[in-house]
Amino acid sequence: MVNTSEHPAKSLLLVGASRGIGLAMAKAFVGKGWHITGTVREDRRSTLHELAETHPDQVAIERLDITIPARIAALRETLADRMYDMLFVNAGTANQDQDETIAETSDEAFVRVMLTNALGVMRTVEGLQGLVRPTGLIGVMSSGQGSIADNVKGGHEVYRGSKAALNQYMRSYAARHADDRRPLVLMAPGWIRTDLGGPEARFSLEEAIPDLVDTLLAQQGRPGLRFIDRHGDTVPW
């Protein structure tokens, strides 16, 4: 039997864990013995609550809307006495009509996607970084569509732009924290069947998430920023 006083369970602060990839990640990390604090945007019950009821010693739930700075600050205060081995920001969104060009996109849709996928994510990283151990990992959910080099087909222009912006902002964050020993990961998970990915996506959550989680775990102890896919392969900027 493992002596938990000598080998304490590791902990993950998972932002955006109520459904889809975030929920699947929470389940996978729980299966590996990690303690999870998962955030939900709304008070309504989700499948994450069922996971917390099944694993009350491993799963805690907090509320967070990453588009509201005061909520980020409040969560930081709520968790002030905690330290995590990993912070992963999974929250994200897309415009309803992803076939429209950037010129056709409404102001409202553009602002909403950019605020959530780029500004909100970076505010969350900046706001919660103090809860991550000095050698812990900070990761965010990017996308292969955020790769400028790989954009040879166009399409999904607002979403692509938001993820490319996120990648650039994480580069800036890494440059400002060049002496930090924490690994920084931009994760491109692939096209996965979720509410965001849609029913035509190539991969199921069951196929994709085990690889994604194993890859994140393999990045522990490797300082510096990496833009990688769920297999650990480098994605072109």
C-alpha positions in Angstrom: 0.0 0.0 0.0 1.3 3.5 -0.9 2.0 5.7 2.0 0.1 8.9 1.0 2.0 11.0 3.6 5.2 10.2 1.7 3.6 10.2 -1.8 0.8 12.8 -1.7 -1.6 12.8 -4.6 -1.0 15.5 -7.2 -3.5 18.2 -7.9 -5.0 19.9 -11.0 -6.9 23.1 -11.3 -8.9 22.5 -14.4 -10.7 25.6 -15.8 -13.7 24.6 -17.9 -14.5 21.1 -16.7 -18.3 20.8 -16.9 -18.5 19.0 -20.3 -16.7 17.9 -23.4 -12.9 17.7 -23.3 -12.7 19.3 -19.9 -15.0 16.8 -18.3 -13.2 13.9 -20.0 -9.9 15.3 -18.8 -11.2 15.4 -15.2 -12.3 11.8 -15.4 -9.0 10.7 -16.8 -7.0 12.5 -14.1 -9.2 11.1 -11.4 -8.5 7.7 -12.8 -4.8 8.4 -12.4 -5.3 9.3 -8.7 -5.1 13.1 -9.0 -7.1 15.5 -7.0 -9.1 17.9 -9.2 -10.6 21.3 -8.7 -12.8 21.8 -11.7 -14.6 25.0 -12.6 -18.0 25.5 -14.1 -19.4 28.7 -15.5 -22.9 28.4 -14.2 -24.5 27.1 -11.0 -26.6 24.5 -12.7 -25.9 20.8 -12.2 -23.5 19.1 -14.6 -21.9 15.7 -15.1 -18.9 17.1 -13.2 -21.2 17.2 -10.1 -21.8 13.5 -10.6 -18.1 12.8 -10.8 -17.6 14.8 -7.6 -20.3 12.8 -5.8 -18.7 9.5 -7.0 -15.2 10.7 -6.0 -15.8 13.2 -3.1 -12.2 12.9 -1.9 -10.7 13.7 -5.3 -13.1 16.2 -7.0 -14.1 19.7 -5.9 -16.1 22.2 -7.9 -15.7 26.0 -8.1 -17.5 28.6 -10.2 -15.7 30.7 -12.7 -16.5 32.8 -15.8 -13.2 33.7 -17.4 -14.7 36.7 -19.2 -15.2 38.5 -15.8 -11.9 39.6 -14.1 -13.6 39.9 -10.7 -14.5 36.2 -10.8 -10.9 35.2 -11.5 -9.8 37.3 -8.6 -12.5 35.8 -6.4 -11.4 32.3 -7.2 -7.8 33.1 -6.5 -8.8 34.3 -3.0 -11.0 31.2 -2.5 -8.1 28.9 -3.3 -5.4 31.0 -1.7 -4.4 28.3 0.7 -4.0 25.7 -2.1 -1.1 24.8 -4.3 -1.5 22.9 -7.5 0.8 20.7 -9.6 -1.0 21.8 -12.8 -3.2 24.6 -14.0 -5.0 23.8 -17.3 -7.3 26.3 -18.9 -9.7 24.5 -21.2 -12.5 27.1 -21.5 -13.2 28.3 -25.1 -16.0 29.1 -27.6 -16.6 29.6 -31.3 -18.8 31.8 -33.5 -22.1 30.2 -34.5 -21.4 30.4 -38.3 -17.9 29.2 -38.7 -18.1 29.4 -42.5 -18.4 33.2 -42.5 -15.2 35.2 -43.3 -13.7 37.6 -40.9 -15.3 40.5 -42.8 -18.7 39.0 -42.5 -18.4 38.4 -38.7 -20.5 40.6 -36.5 -18.8 42.8 -33.9 -20.6 40.9 -31.2 -19.4 37.5 -32.4 -15.8 38.7 -32.9 -15.6 40.3 -29.4 -17.2 37.3 -27.7 -14.8 34.8 -29.3 -11.7 36.8 -28.8 -12.6 37.8 -25.2 -13.2 34.1 -24.3 -10.5 32.4 -26.2 -7.6 34.9 -25.9 -8.1 37.6 -23.4 -10.1 35.6 -20.9 -7.7 32.6 -21.0 -4.6 34.9 -20.5 -6.3 36.8 -17.6 -6.9 33.4 -16.0 -3.3 32.3 -16.5 -2.0 35.6 -15.1 -4.5 35.6 -12.3 -4.1 32.0 -11.1 -0.4 31.4 -11.8 0.4 32.0 -8.1 -1.6 28.9 -7.2 0.8 26.7 -9.3 3.9 25.2 -7.7 7.3 26.7 -8.8 7.9 23.5 -10.9 4.2 22.9 -11.8 2.8 23.0 -15.3 0.6 25.7 -16.8 -1.3 24.6 -19.9 -4.0 26.1 -22.1 -6.2 24.6 -24.8 -5.2 25.9 -28.2 -5.9 24.3 -31.5 -4.1 23.2 -34.7 -6.3 25.9 -36.3 -4.2 28.4 -34.4 -1.2 27.5 -36.5 -0.5 30.2 -39.1 2.0 27.9 -41.0 -0.6 25.1 -41.3 -3.4 27.4 -42.5 -3.6 26.3 -46.2 -7.4 25.9 -46.5 -8.8 28.9 -44.7 -12.2 28.7 -43.0 -13.2 29.1 -39.3 -11.6 32.5 -39.5 -12.7 34.0 -36.2 -11.9 30.9 -34.2 -8.5 30.5 -36.0 -7.6 34.1 -35.2 -8.5 33.7 -31.6 -6.3 30.7 -31.1 -3.4 32.3 -33.1 -3.8 35.3 -30.8 -3.7 33.0 -27.7 -0.5 31.4 -29.0 1.1 34.8 -29.5 0.1 35.9 -26.0 1.5 32.7 -24.5 4.7 33.4 -26.3 4.8 36.8 -24.7 4.0 35.3 -21.3 6.8 32.8 -21.7 9.2 35.6 -22.7 8.3 37.6 -19.6 8.8 34.5 -17.4 12.0 33.3 -19.1 13.6 32.4 -15.7 10.5 30.4 -14.6 11.1 26.6 -14.2 7.4 25.8 -15.0 6.5 23.9 -18.2 4.1 25.9 -20.4 1.9 24.0 -22.9 -0.3 25.1 -25.7 -2.3 22.0 -26.5 -3.7 21.2 -29.9 -6.1 18.3 -29.2 -7.2 17.5 -32.7 -10.7 17.4 -34.1 -12.8 15.8 -31.4 -16.5 15.1 -31.3 -17.9 17.5 -28.7 -20.5 20.3 -28.8 -17.8 22.6 -30.1 -16.1 20.1 -32.5 -19.4 18.9 -33.9 -20.7 15.4 -34.8 -18.5 15.1 -38.0 -15.2 15.3 -36.0 -12.7 12.5 -36.6 -12.1 11.4 -33.0 -14.2 10.5 -30.0 -13.3 11.7 -26.5 -12.5 8.1 -25.6 -9.9 7.9 -28.4 -8.3 11.3 -27.8 -8.3 12.2 -24.2 -6.1 9.4 -22.8 -3.3 10.5 -25.2 -3.8 14.1 -24.3 -3.6 13.5 -20.6 -0.5 11.2 -20.9 1.2 13.9 -23.0 0.5 16.6 -20.4 1.9 14.3 -17.7 5.0 13.8 -19.8 5.6 17.5 -20.0 6.1 17.8 -16.3 9.6 18.8 -15.3 10.4 20.2 -18.8 10.6 24.1 -18.5 9.7 26.3 -21.4 6.8 26.8 -23.8 5.7 24.1 -26.3 2.9 24.1 -28.9 2.2 20.4 -29.2 -0.6 18.0 -30.2 -2.1 15.4 -28.0 0.7 12.9 -29.0 3.4 15.3 -28.0 4.5 16.3 -31.5 5.4 19.9 -32.2 2.8 22.0 -34.0 4.2 24.7 -36.4 3.5 28.2 -35.2 
